[in-house]
Amino acid sequence: MELYSKQKAEVQRHWRIRYQEETERRGQPLPDGFVISEPDDGKLEPPNASRVFLRSCCLASVALRGLAATWDASDEQQFLPSLIDWVTKSQLSDAFEPEELQVISTPAGKLDQQRLVDACWRWEGAAVLAASLGRMTLPAHDQVVNTQECGEACGLFAERVELDEIENSISFDPRFGRTEFANQALAVHWRIRQFMQGRQQAIDFPAYARGVQWAEFNLRGIPLIDDDLAIGDKPISIAHPSDVETALSIARERHQAANWLIGWEPVYSEVETPT
C-alpha cells in the first residue's frame, strides 16, 4: 500500500502545480495558505464490506439504466419506471452520487450518447466490487462481464429487507486481495494504454514488470502470449484494434474500482487511475 500512498500524493502534487501554473498565467492570486503538498495527500481509507456492496448496487443500477437506453424505445419506456421505483423503495438514494441519480432518472430516449456509453461500462466496476465480496467471479481482463450475473450479484431489484440482510452480514472474500488486484489492474491498464499511445510494438511484459520501481505490477493469472499481454487468442501487438479498445475500456473501469477498494478517494467518481 505504501507505493499507492506515494502515487496518490504525487498525483495530488501534480494537479496543484498545474493549478498554480494556470492561476499565475491568468494573473490571479493563489488562495491564502496554498501549498503544493499536504501531509495527508497520500492517505488511503479503504471502504468496509457493507459500503462496497452498496456501491456495487449503485454502479449496477447506473449500468442497467445505460443498457436500457440501447433497447427499443418502447422497451426502454416500459422498463424505466420499475428501475426508478426500485431505487426509491430500496432506500439507497444516499449511497448514489448526484450525477448517478440524474442518469437513472433521465427520461426514456433522452440519455445522450456519452452518458449512455459511460453508464454501460459501469458494469465492469460493479463486477470488481462484487468479486471482492465473493459474490461473482470476474472474467478475464479482455472479456466483458455477464450483465445479468453481475446485476444479481449486486442485489439489483432485491427487496429492502434482503439488502439489509446482505449489508449486515457481508464480508470480503479472503481469496481476493485488494492490493494484489489493484497491482494487477494497474499492470493491465498500463500495458494497454502504453501500447495504444506508443509505437504499438511487442514487449517482454514480465521482464518489464520486474523492472518497474514506481509501482508493483502483478501479472499473476493474467493471460500472456509470446511474453506479452494477450487480447483474445493473440498478443496485444497483433490483436484487432477494436478488441484492444474494448480491453482498454474494461481495464479503465476495473482500475477505478480497484483504486476505490484500496481507499484512493471516498467518492467513487473522484478516484484517479494514474498509469
Order of alpha helices (4+ residues) and beta strands (2+ residues): alpha-alpha-alpha-alpha-alpha-alpha-alpha-alpha-alpha-beta-beta-beta-alpha
